[in-house]
Amino acid sequence: MSIVGKVLKGSVALIADGLDWAVGKGVRKIGDTCGKPEIMETVAEIGSGTVRATEITVKTLADVVDGGLETGAGYLVKNKEKRDIGLNRMKTAGLDLATGMGKGLLCTYDAGSRTAGSAFKAGKYYVKGSKKQADREFARTKIYARDFGKLVLVGLLAVGPVNSDGQNKKEIEK
C-alpha cells in the first residue's frame, strides 16, 4: 500500500474513533440529564454504527484509489508487476464492498422477518387465549423491532455495509 493510502486510512480511523467517542459521550450525557438513558443508548448505538459503517467504506474506497494509483504508476513506468498488484487491490476492495453491502441487506431482511414472525406468533398466542405467552412473545417482538429499526436507520445514514452481530441476544433469551 502506498504512503497516501496508509495516511488516508490512518486519518479515517482516527476521525472515526473521535466521532464515535463524541457521539456516544454526548448522547449518553443528554440521556442522563433527561432521564431517558435507554433511549439515548439506542441513539448512541445508531450513531456509532453509522460512523463505523462509513469508516469501513471510506477505507475500502481508499484501497480502490490506491490500487488505481499503483496501476497507473505501473503503466507509466512499464512495470507489469506493479500494475497487476494495483489491479488486484482494486478488484479485492470492490469485491469486499459489494460483499459487505450484500451481507448488510441479508442482515436487514433477516431482522425484518424475525420481527414480523415474532409479531405474528404473539398475535396467534393472543387469539388462542394464552395471554401470558402472547405478552412474552410481544416483549421479544419489541426487541426485534428495535434492532430492525437500528439496522434500517444505520443503513440510511451510513455510506456502506452495515454490520449487526445480534447484540441483543441476551435480552431476547430472558
SELOTOR-840689 format. One record per residue: x, y, z of N, C-alpha, C, O in turn; residue in three letters; residue number from 0. Coordinates in pm, 1 decimal, m for minus. Layout:
BEGIN
X|Y|Z|X|Y|Z|X|Y|Z|X|Y|Z|ALA|NUM
...
***
This chain:
BEGIN
84.3|m117.2|0.0|0.0|0.0|0.0|89.0|123.7|0.0|193.1|127.2|65.7|MET|0
46.7|224.2|m74.2|126.5|345.7|m86.0|114.8|429.4|40.8|29.5|405.5|126.2|SER|1
202.2|526.9|50.0|202.5|618.7|164.5|69.9|694.7|171.0|15.7|716.4|279.4|ILE|2
17.9|734.9|54.9|m109.3|807.8|51.6|m220.4|721.1|110.0|m300.7|768.7|190.2|VAL|3
m225.2|594.1|70.2|m327.1|502.0|120.4|m315.7|482.3|270.8|m416.3|481.8|341.7|GLY|4
m192.6|466.0|319.4|m172.8|446.5|463.7|m214.3|569.7|543.5|m278.9|558.4|647.7|LYS|5
m176.9|686.9|493.9|m212.6|810.9|563.3|m364.3|829.1|563.3|m423.1|864.0|665.6|VAL|6
m427.2|805.3|448.2|m572.1|821.8|438.5|m645.0|725.5|531.8|m736.8|765.7|603.2|LEU|7
m604.6|599.8|531.2|m670.9|501.5|617.4|m647.8|531.8|765.3|m739.1|517.4|846.6|LYS|8
m526.9|573.6|800.4|m497.8|609.5|939.1|m577.8|730.4|983.8|m628.3|733.9|1096.1|GLY|9
m589.6|829.9|896.1|m667.2|950.4|928.4|m814.6|917.0|946.3|m879.2|966.3|1038.7|SER|10
m867.3|833.8|858.3|m1008.2|794.7|866.9|m1033.9|722.4|998.8|m1135.2|746.6|1064.4|VAL|11
m942.3|633.8|1037.5|m959.6|560.2|1163.4|m960.1|655.4|1282.6|m1042.3|640.6|1373.0|ALA|12
m870.0|752.1|1283.7|m864.8|848.9|1394.5|m990.9|934.9|1400.0|m1046.9|957.7|1507.3|LEU|13
m1034.5|981.7|1284.6|m1155.3|1064.6|1279.8|m1276.5|983.6|1326.1|m1359.3|1032.9|1402.7|ILE|14
m1286.1|858.9|1279.2|m1399.5|773.3|1317.7|m1399.4|746.0|1468.1|m1504.6|749.2|1531.9|ALA|15
m1281.9|719.2|1524.7|m1273.6|696.6|1668.8|m1319.7|820.0|1746.1|m1393.0|809.4|1844.4|ASP|16
m1275.8|936.7|1700.4|m1315.0|1061.2|1766.1|m1464.6|1087.1|1755.4|m1528.9|1124.4|1853.5|GLY|17
m1519.5|1067.1|1636.4|m1663.9|1086.4|1617.5|m1744.2|987.9|1700.6|m1843.8|1024.4|1763.0|LEU|18
m1700.3|863.4|1701.0|m1769.0|760.0|1777.8|m1771.8|797.6|1925.1|m1875.7|787.4|1990.3|ASP|19
m1658.5|840.7|1977.3|m1648.3|879.7|2117.8|m1738.0|1000.2|2146.8|m1811.0|1001.9|2245.9|TRP|20
m1731.4|1102.1|2058.3|m1808.6|1224.1|2080.6|m1958.8|1197.6|2074.7|m2034.1|1246.8|2158.8|ALA|21
m2002.1|1120.8|1976.6|m2144.4|1090.2|1963.6|m2191.6|1011.2|2086.0|m2292.9|1045.2|2147.2|VAL|22
m2118.7|907.2|2120.7|m2157.6|823.5|2234.6|m2161.3|901.0|2364.7|m2257.7|891.0|2440.6|GLY|23
m2058.3|977.0|2390.8|m2049.0|1053.4|2515.7|m2157.7|1160.6|2522.4|m2223.9|1176.6|2624.9|LYS|24
m2175.5|1233.5|2412.5|m2274.8|1340.4|2410.2|m2416.5|1288.6|2428.2|m2494.2|1343.6|2506.2|GLY|25
m2449.2|1183.6|2356.3|m2584.6|1128.5|2364.1|m2611.3|1069.8|2502.3|m2720.2|1087.5|2556.9|VAL|26
m2513.9|1000.7|2559.2|m2532.8|943.5|2693.4|m2551.8|1053.9|2798.6|m2631.4|1038.9|2891.2|ARG|27
m2479.0|1163.3|2783.7|m2491.5|1276.1|2876.6|m2632.0|1335.1|2868.3|m2692.9|1365.5|2970.9|LYS|28
m2683.1|1351.2|2747.5|m2819.8|1401.9|2729.5|m2919.5|1304.6|2793.1|m3014.5|1347.0|2858.8|ILE|29
m2897.8|1175.3|2773.6|m2986.3|1074.4|2831.5|m2987.1|1078.0|2982.1|m3092.7|1065.2|3044.1|GLY|30
m2870.1|1095.3|3042.4|m2862.5|1104.0|3188.7|m2934.0|1229.0|3239.4|m3002.0|1224.7|3341.9|ASP|31
m2918.7|1339.8|3167.9|m2981.5|1465.9|3207.4|m3133.2|1459.0|3193.3|m3206.3|1506.9|3280.0|THR|32
m3179.8|1399.5|3084.5|m3324.9|1393.5|3057.3|m3393.6|1278.6|3129.2|m3516.3|1275.4|3138.1|CYS|33
m3316.6|1185.5|3179.8|m3376.5|1071.9|3249.1|m3423.7|961.2|3156.1|m3507.4|879.9|3195.3|GLY|34
m3372.7|956.3|3035.5|m3410.2|852.1|2939.0|m3284.2|783.3|2886.7|m3259.0|786.5|2766.3|LYS|35
m3204.3|721.3|2974.0|m3077.3|663.9|2928.5|m3094.0|548.5|2830.0|m3008.3|530.6|2743.4|PRO|36
m3202.1|469.0|2840.1|m3217.0|355.1|2749.0|m3243.7|400.9|2605.7|m3195.7|338.7|2510.8|GLU|37
m3319.6|508.7|2589.5|m3344.8|562.2|2455.2|m3215.9|622.4|2399.0|m3183.5|603.6|2281.8|ILE|38
m3144.3|693.7|2482.6|m3021.2|756.1|2437.8|m2913.7|652.3|2405.7|m2829.6|674.5|2318.6|MET|39
m2916.5|540.1|2475.4|m2822.0|431.4|2445.7|m2847.2|378.4|2303.9|m2752.9|350.4|2229.8|GLU|40
m2974.0|365.1|2267.5|m3008.9|321.3|2132.6|m2962.4|423.8|2029.1|m2908.9|387.0|1924.5|THR|41
m2982.7|551.8|2058.3|m2937.8|657.5|1967.4|m2785.9|653.1|1953.0|m2733.2|669.5|1843.0|VAL|42
m2715.3|630.8|2064.5|m2569.1|621.8|2059.9|m2524.7|503.1|1975.3|m2427.5|513.6|1900.4|ALA|43
m2594.8|390.1|1986.2|m2561.8|272.3|1905.4|m2583.0|300.6|1756.8|m2504.1|256.8|1673.1|GLU|44
m2689.2|373.6|1724.3|m2713.7|409.5|1584.6|m2601.7|500.5|1533.7|m2549.7|480.5|1423.9|ILE|45
m2565.6|598.8|1612.9|m2456.8|688.8|1573.1|m2325.9|615.9|1555.2|m2254.2|638.5|1457.7|GLY|46
m2294.4|528.7|1648.8|m2170.3|451.5|1641.6|m2170.9|359.3|1519.9|m2070.8|348.9|1449.0|SER|47
m2282.9|292.7|1495.9|m2292.8|204.0|1380.1|m2276.4|279.0|1249.9|m2213.8|229.3|1156.2|GLY|48
m2332.5|398.6|1243.7|m2321.6|481.4|1123.4|m2176.5|521.4|1099.0|m2126.6|511.9|986.8|THR|49
m2109.4|566.1|1204.7|m1969.0|606.1|1192.2|m1883.7|488.2|1146.9|m1800.8|502.9|1057.1|VAL|50
m1903.0|371.8|1207.7|m1820.1|254.8|1174.6|m1845.5|203.7|1032.3|m1751.3|166.4|962.5|ARG|51
m1971.7|201.9|989.2|m2001.8|156.7|853.0|m1940.8|251.4|750.5|m1888.3|207.5|648.2|ALA|52
m1947.8|381.0|778.0|m1889.1|478.8|686.7|m1737.2|467.1|686.4|m1673.7|481.5|581.9|THR|53
m1679.0|441.2|803.2|m1533.1|424.2|811.9|m1487.0|308.1|723.8|m1389.0|320.7|650.4|GLU|54
m1556.8|196.2|731.0|m1520.2|79.0|650.4|m1528.3|112.9|502.0|m1440.8|74.5|424.3|ILE|55
m1632.5|184.3|462.9|m1649.6|220.3|322.1|m1538.6|312.6|274.5|m1483.1|292.3|166.5|THR|56
m1506.1|413.2|353.6|m1401.4|507.5|314.0|m1266.9|435.4|303.3|m1189.2|462.2|211.6|VAL|57
m1239.4|344.0|396.8|m1114.2|268.0|389.0|m1111.6|180.0|263.9|m1007.5|166.0|199.7|LYS|58
m1224.6|121.6|229.8|m1231.7|38.3|110.7|m1212.3|123.4|m14.8|m1141.1|83.3|m106.8|THR|59
m1275.2|239.7|m18.3|m1256.9|329.2|m132.6|m1112.4|377.8|m140.9|m1060.5|399.4|m250.4|LEU|60
m1047.4|395.2|m25.9|m905.0|431.8|m26.2|m823.4|321.3|m91.5|m727.8|349.5|m163.8|ALA|61
m860.1|195.3|m66.9|m791.5|84.0|m132.6|m811.8|87.9|m283.6|m719.3|59.4|m359.6|ASP|62
m933.8|123.4|m327.6|m961.0|133.7|m470.7|m875.5|244.1|m533.1|m813.0|223.6|m637.2|VAL|63
m873.1|360.5|m469.4|m794.1|472.8|m521.3|m645.7|438.5|m520.3|m574.5|465.6|m616.9|VAL|64
m599.4|378.8|m410.9|m459.1|341.7|m400.3|m421.8|240.2|m508.7|m315.7|249.9|m570.3|ASP|65
m509.5|143.9|m530.8|m485.1|46.2|m637.8|m481.8|112.1|m774.1|m401.7|75.4|m860.0|GLY|66
m570.5|210.9|m793.9|m570.3|284.9|m920.7|m442.1|362.6|m941.1|m387.3|365.8|m1051.3|GLY|67
m393.7|426.0|m833.8|m266.7|499.2|m843.5|m150.6|405.0|m875.1|m63.8|435.6|m957.0|LEU|68
m151.4|290.7|m808.6|m43.9|193.6|m831.9|m50.5|137.4|m974.2|52.3|117.5|m1038.9|GLU|69
m171.0|112.6|m1021.2|m187.5|62.9|m1157.6|m137.8|166.4|m1258.0|m65.3|134.0|m1352.1|THR|70
m178.4|292.3|m1236.3|m133.3|399.9|m1325.6|17.8|414.5|m1325.2|79.7|431.6|m1430.2|GLY|71
77.0|407.7|m1205.9|223.4|416.8|m1196.6|288.4|299.2|m1268.1|391.2|315.3|m1334.0|ALA|72
229.2|181.5|m1255.4|282.6|63.1|m1323.7|278.2|78.2|m1474.0|371.4|37.3|m1543.2|GLY|73
170.9|136.4|m1525.8|161.0|160.9|m1670.9|264.2|263.5|m1716.1|327.1|247.5|m1820.7|TYR|74
281.3|369.6|m1636.0|374.3|475.8|m1674.1|519.2|427.1|m1680.5|592.0|461.4|m1773.6|LEU|75
560.8|347.8|m1582.5|699.8|301.3|m1579.2|715.4|164.2|m1645.4|822.3|103.3|m1642.1|VAL|76
605.6|117.5|m1705.8|603.6|m11.3|m1775.4|647.7|m126.2|m1685.4|727.3|m211.5|m1724.6|LYS|77
593.0|m126.2|m1562.3|622.0|m229.8|m1464.5|496.5|m315.9|m1448.8|402.1|m278.5|m1379.2|ASN|78
497.7|m432.0|m1515.2|380.4|m520.0|m1516.9|342.1|m566.9|m1376.4|223.6|m575.9|m1344.1|LYS|79
440.5|m596.4|m1293.9|413.3|m645.4|m1158.3|338.7|m540.5|m1075.5|240.3|m571.9|m1008.5|GLU|80
386.4|m415.5|m1080.8|322.8|m306.6|m1006.5|180.1|m283.7|m1058.3|88.1|m261.1|m979.7|LYS|81
162.7|m289.6|m1187.4|30.5|m271.7|m1248.2|m65.5|m381.4|m1200.6|m179.8|m353.2|m1164.6|ARG|82
m18.3|m505.4|m1200.7|m102.7|m617.9|m1158.7|m138.8|m610.3|m1010.5|m251.0|m643.4|m972.0|ASP|83
m44.4|m566.9|m927.8|m71.4|m552.0|m784.2|m181.4|m447.8|m763.6|m272.8|m468.5|m683.7|ILE|84
m172.5|m336.3|m835.6|m273.9|m232.0|m825.3|m410.0|m279.8|m871.6|m510.6|m251.4|m806.6|GLY|85
m415.1|m351.9|m982.9|m542.1|m404.9|m1033.3|m603.7|m503.1|m933.9|m724.3|m500.2|m909.4|LEU|86
m520.7|m589.3|m877.3|m571.1|m685.3|m778.1|m624.5|m615.1|m653.6|m725.9|m656.9|m597.8|ASN|87
m557.0|m508.8|m609.6|m602.5|m435.0|m491.4|m739.2|m371.9|m519.3|m828.4|m376.3|m434.7|ARG|88
m755.0|m313.4|m638.4|m884.7|m253.7|m672.5|m993.8|m359.4|m680.0|m1105.2|m337.9|m632.1|MET|89
m962.0|m473.6|m739.9|m1060.4|m580.6|m753.5|m1102.1|m634.3|m616.8|m1220.9|m654.4|m591.3|LYS|90
m1005.2|m657.3|m529.4|m1034.0|m708.4|m395.3|m1118.4|m608.9|m315.4|m1214.0|m648.2|m248.4|THR|91
m1083.4|m480.6|m322.3|m1158.5|m378.1|m248.7|m1302.1|m368.7|m300.4|m1395.5|m356.0|m221.3|ALA|92
m1320.1|m374.7|m430.7|m1454.4|m370.6|m488.3|m1537.7|m490.2|m445.3|m1655.5|m476.2|m412.6|GLY|93
m1476.6|m606.8|m445.3|m1547.4|m726.8|m400.1|m1582.9|m718.8|m252.3|m1691.9|m759.3|m212.0|LEU|94
m1490.6|m666.3|m171.2|m1517.6|m650.4|m27.5|m1636.9|m557.5|m4.7|m1722.9|m585.4|79.0|ASP|95
m1641.7|m448.5|m78.2|m1751.8|m353.6|m63.0|m1884.5|m417.4|m104.1|m1984.3|m406.1|m33.0|LEU|96
m1884.5|m484.2|m218.7|m2008.3|m548.3|m265.8|m2053.2|m658.7|m170.3|m2172.3|m672.1|m142.3|ALA|97
m1958.6|m737.3|m120.5|m1991.2|m844.2|m25.6|m2048.2|m786.5|103.8|m2146.5|m838.0|157.1|THR|98
m1986.7|m680.5|153.8|m2034.2|m616.8|276.8|m2174.3|m561.1|261.1|m2256.5|m572.8|351.9|GLY|99
m2202.0|m501.1|147.4|m2335.7|m446.4|124.3|m2438.2|m559.1|111.1|m2550.8|m547.2|159.5|MET|100
m2398.9|m667.8|45.8|m2488.8|m783.4|35.2|m2519.9|m842.4|171.5|m2634.3|m877.9|199.7|GLY|101
m2418.0|m853.0|256.3|m2439.9|m904.6|392.2|m2530.8|m811.6|471.2|m2614.9|m857.4|548.5|LYS|102
m2513.9|m680.1|451.7|m2599.4|m584.0|519.6|m2745.3|m599.5|478.5|m2835.0|m592.0|562.4|GLY|103
m2768.9|m621.0|349.2|m2905.5|m642.0|301.3|m2965.1|m769.5|359.4|m3080.4|m770.7|402.4|LEU|104
m2886.5|m876.7|360.6|m2935.6|m1003.0|417.3|m2965.7|m989.6|566.3|m3065.8|m1041.8|615.3|LEU|105
m2879.3|m920.0|636.6|m2898.4|m899.4|780.3|m3026.2|m818.9|805.8|m3101.1|m849.0|898.8|CYS|106
m3051.0|m716.6|723.4|m3171.2|m635.1|738.1|m3296.0|m718.3|708.1|m3395.9|m709.3|779.4|THR|107
m3289.6|m798.4|603.5|m3402.6|m886.0|569.2|m3430.4|m983.8|684.4|m3545.5|m1005.5|722.4|TYR|108
m3324.4|m1041.6|738.5|m3338.4|m1136.8|848.8|m3403.2|m1070.6|970.9|m3493.2|m1127.2|1032.8|ASP|109
m3356.5|m950.5|1004.2|m3412.6|m879.2|1120.3|m3559.7|m844.7|1097.7|m3640.9|m854.0|1189.8|ALA|110
m3593.0|m805.5|977.2|m3732.7|m773.6|946.2|m3822.4|m895.2|953.1|m3933.4|m888.2|1006.0|GLY|111
m3774.9|m1007.1|899.6|m3857.1|m1128.7|902.3|m3870.0|m1182.9|1045.1|m3974.2|m1237.1|1082.1|SER|112
m3763.1|m1168.1|1125.4|m3769.2|m1210.4|1265.1|m3872.4|m1127.9|1341.5|m3948.2|m1181.1|1422.7|ARG|113
m3874.4|m997.9|1314.7|m3969.9|m909.2|1380.8|m4113.5|m945.2|1341.5|m4200.7|m958.6|1427.3|THR|114
m4136.6|m960.6|1211.8|m4271.6|m992.9|1164.2|m4316.1|m1130.0|1215.4|m4431.5|m1147.3|1254.7|ALA|115
m4225.4|m1226.6|1215.1|m4258.5|m1360.8|1263.9|m4294.9|m1361.0|1410.9|m4388.0|m1429.7|1453.0|GLY|116
m4221.6|m1284.3|1488.0|m4248.7|m1277.2|1631.2|m4382.5|m1207.1|1657.7|m4458.3|m1248.8|1745.3|SER|117
m4411.0|m1101.7|1582.6|m4539.5|m1032.2|1599.1|m4655.5|m1124.9|1562.9|m4758.2|m1126.0|1630.7|ALA|118
m4638.8|m1201.6|1457.1|m4742.1|m1296.9|1416.1|m4764.2|m1402.1|1525.3|m4877.3|m1437.7|1558.3|PHE|119
m4651.7|m1450.9|1580.2|m4659.0|m1552.3|1685.6|m4731.8|m1497.4|1809.2|m4814.4|m1566.2|1869.2|LYS|120
m4699.9|m1372.2|1846.3|m4765.9|m1310.2|1961.3|m4915.8|m1298.5|1936.6|m4996.4|m1324.8|2025.8|ALA|121
m4952.3|m1259.1|1815.7|m5093.7|m1248.2|1781.8|m5164.2|m1382.4|1785.6|m5278.9|m1392.0|1829.1|GLY|122
m5095.7|m1485.3|1740.2|m5151.9|m1620.9|1741.5|m5177.2|m1666.5|1885.4|m5282.3|m1723.2|1915.5|LYS|123
m5080.7|m1641.6|1973.5|m5098.7|m1677.9|2114.7|m5217.0|m1603.2|2175.0|m5296.6|m1659.8|2250.0|TYR|124
m5226.8|m1476.0|2141.1|m5334.7|m1393.5|2196.5|m5472.0|m1444.5|2150.9|m5565.8|m1453.8|2230.1|TYR|125
m5481.6|m1477.2|2021.4|m5608.6|m1527.9|1967.9|m5645.7|m1661.3|2031.1|m5763.3|m1688.8|2054.7|VAL|126
m5545.5|m1743.9|2058.3|m5571.1|m1874.6|2120.7|m5604.7|m1862.5|2268.8|m5644.4|m1960.6|2331.7|LYS|127
m5589.0|m1742.0|2325.4|m5625.2|m1721.0|2465.1|m5510.1|m1731.2|2562.8|m5531.9|m1722.6|2683.7|GLY|128
m5389.4|m1749.0|2515.0|m5273.5|m1759.6|2603.2|m5209.2|m1621.2|2618.4|m5107.6|m1591.2|2555.7|SER|129
m5269.8|m1538.9|2701.9|m5224.8|m1400.3|2715.8|m5082.5|m1390.3|2771.5|m5005.7|m1303.7|2729.5|LYS|130
m5047.6|m1476.9|2864.5|m4913.6|m1472.3|2923.3|m4805.6|m1500.8|2817.0|m4704.6|m1430.7|2809.7|LYS|131
m4828.6|m1603.8|2735.6|m4735.8|m1636.1|2627.8|m4731.0|m1524.4|2524.6|m4624.5|m1491.8|2472.1|GLN|132
m4847.2|m1465.8|2495.9|m4854.3|m1355.6|2399.2|m4773.7|m1235.6|2449.6|m4702.0|m1172.0|2372.3|ALA|133
m4785.2|m1205.0|2578.0|m4709.8|m1093.4|2635.6|m4559.4|m1117.4|2628.1|m4482.6|m1026.6|2596.2|ASP|134
m4517.9|m1241.2|2658.0|m4375.0|m1275.2|2649.3|m4322.7|m1260.4|2506.1|m4215.1|m1205.6|2482.3|ARG|135
m4401.7|m1310.8|2412.7|m4360.0|m1302.7|2271.8|m4361.5|m1158.2|2223.6|m4275.8|m1118.1|2144.9|GLU|136
m4457.1|m1081.1|2269.9|m4462.9|m940.5|2229.8|m4341.8|m863.7|2283.5|m4292.0|m772.5|2217.6|PHE|137
m4294.7|m900.4|2402.7|m4172.6|m838.1|2456.8|m4054.1|m867.4|2364.5|m3970.4|m780.4|2340.4|ALA|138
m4047.6|m990.7|2313.2|m3942.4|m1024.8|2216.4|m3959.7|m944.9|2087.8|m3862.2|m898.4|2028.7|ARG|139
m4083.8|m929.7|2045.6|m4112.2|m854.8|1923.4|m4060.5|m711.8|1934.6|m4006.3|m657.7|1838.2|THR|140
m4076.9|m650.6|2050.9|m4028.9|m513.3|2069.9|m3876.8|m505.4|2057.0|m3824.0|m410.5|1999.1|LYS|141
m3807.0|m604.7|2110.8|m3660.7|m607.2|2099.6|m3620.3|m624.8|1953.5|m3531.5|m555.8|1903.4|ILE|142
m3687.4|m718.8|1885.9|m3658.3|m740.3|1743.5|m3686.1|m613.7|1662.5|m3608.1|m577.6|1574.4|TYR|143
m3797.0|m546.7|1692.5|m3833.8|m425.6|1618.6|m3730.8|m314.7|1642.1|m3695.2|m241.8|1549.5|ALA|144
m3683.6|m302.3|1765.0|m3581.6|m201.5|1793.7|m3453.7|m230.5|1715.4|m3394.4|m139.8|1657.1|ARG|145
m3411.4|m357.1|1714.1|m3291.8|m393.7|1638.3|m3310.0|m369.4|1488.6|m3219.3|m320.7|1421.1|ASP|146
m3427.9|m403.8|1438.1|m3457.7|m382.6|1297.3|m3454.8|m233.2|1265.5|m3398.8|m192.5|1163.7|PHE|147
m3513.8|m153.0|1350.8|m3512.7|m8.1|1331.6|m3372.0|48.8|1331.2|m3339.5|135.6|1250.2|GLY|148
m3287.8|m0.8|1422.9|m3148.7|46.0|1426.8|m3077.0|11.4|1296.6|m3004.9|94.0|1240.7|LYS|149
m3097.3|m111.1|1249.0|m3034.0|m151.9|1123.6|m3077.3|m64.1|1007.0|m2994.5|m20.8|926.9|LEU|150
m3206.2|m38.4|998.1|m3257.5|43.2|888.5|m3203.3|185.6|898.0|m3162.5|243.0|797.1|VAL|151
m3202.5|242.7|1017.9|m3151.3|378.9|1035.0|m3003.2|388.5|1000.5|m2961.3|480.7|930.4|LEU|152
m2924.5|293.8|1049.4|m2781.8|296.2|1018.0|m2763.3|279.7|867.6|m2678.4|345.7|807.7|VAL|153
m2842.3|192.0|806.7|m2833.9|172.7|662.5|m2867.6|298.2|584.7|m2808.5|324.1|479.9|GLY|154
m2962.7|377.0|635.1|m2999.1|500.9|567.6|m2895.8|611.2|590.5|m2870.0|691.8|501.1|LEU|155
m2837.0|614.7|709.5|m2743.8|721.8|743.3|m2601.1|694.1|698.1|m2527.2|786.7|664.6|LEU|156
m2562.9|568.5|697.2|m2424.4|532.5|668.2|m2401.7|522.1|518.5|m2494.8|510.2|438.9|ALA|157
m2275.3|527.1|484.0|m2234.2|504.2|346.6|m2158.8|373.1|348.1|m2039.8|371.3|379.7|VAL|158
m2224.1|263.7|315.1|m2155.0|136.7|309.2|m2226.5|24.2|377.9|m2344.4|35.4|411.6|GLY|159
m2154.5|m86.0|399.3|m2214.6|m205.9|456.9|m2246.9|m189.5|604.0|m2176.3|m119.7|676.8|PRO|160
m2352.6|m253.4|646.7|m2395.5|m247.2|785.9|m2362.8|m379.9|851.6|m2386.5|m486.0|793.9|VAL|161
m2308.7|m374.0|971.9|m2273.7|m495.7|1044.1|m2360.1|m505.9|1168.6|m2362.8|m414.5|1251.1|ASN|162
m2429.6|m615.9|1181.7|m2507.4|m639.9|1303.0|m2469.6|m776.7|1354.6|m2481.9|m876.5|1283.7|SER|163
m2424.2|m781.2|1476.7|m2381.4|m909.1|1532.0|m2482.3|m964.7|1631.4|m2448.0|m1050.1|1713.2|ASP|164
m2606.1|m917.5|1625.3|m2709.9|m968.9|1715.0|m2679.0|m939.4|1859.9|m2684.1|m1029.7|1943.5|GLY|165
m2646.8|m814.4|1892.0|m2601.8|m779.4|2026.0|m2707.9|m792.8|2133.0|m2674.7|m784.7|2251.3|GLN|166
m2834.5|m812.8|2097.9|m2939.9|m819.2|2198.9|m2989.7|m961.5|2223.7|m3102.6|m980.4|2268.9|ASN|167
m2908.7|m1059.3|2195.2|m2950.0|m1198.6|2216.7|m2981.3|m1226.1|2363.6|m3072.3|m1303.2|2394.0|LYS|168
m2906.7|m1163.7|2454.9|m2930.2|m1185.7|2598.0|m3067.0|m1134.2|2639.3|m3135.5|m1197.6|2719.5|LYS|169
m3107.9|m1018.5|2584.6|m3239.1|m962.8|2617.1|m3350.5|m1054.1|2568.8|m3451.6|m1070.9|2637.0|GLU|170
m3332.2|m1112.9|2451.7|m3434.6|m1196.1|2391.2|m3451.9|m1325.4|2468.4|m3563.1|m1376.9|2479.8|ILE|171
m3342.9|m1378.0|2521.3|m3346.7|m1507.1|2591.2|m3413.3|m1498.0|2728.6|m3443.1|m1601.5|2788.3|GLU|172
m3437.4|m1377.0|2780.5|m3497.8|m1358.9|2913.8|m3635.7|m1417.4|2921.4|m3699.9|m1410.5|3026.1|LYS|173
***
